[in-house]
């Protein structure tokens, strides 16, 4: 992973994603609005907490090798109180399904997000 290996680049990548989503919503207002409404509803706490949903989304994004979503959802996990151990267990589960490719993303992109965004240890 070369594009994110400098400090602060995860924040920049997150900013780029949000700017891109904003541009999409300006150009496609109904689609953007509906997408945002749908995802907001999906991540509201119900039988699963917001933290659990962020951890699930992180695992899926690792398996799908979607780097922007890995960054977005690692930050979401941290913001919802996930510990580094919670996040690394999620990396492990994703690696169980996605093998070495998923593990390589988890030990690079996700680890750098934890370092940049911070996390509680336990």
Buried (B, 14 or more C-beta within 10 A) or exposed (E): EEEBEEEEBBBEBBEEBEEEBEEEBEEEEEEBEEBEEEEEEEBEEEEEEBBBBBBBBBBBBBBBBBBBBBBBBBBBBBEBEBBBEBBBBBBEBBBEEBEEEBBBBBBBBBBBBBEBBEBEEE
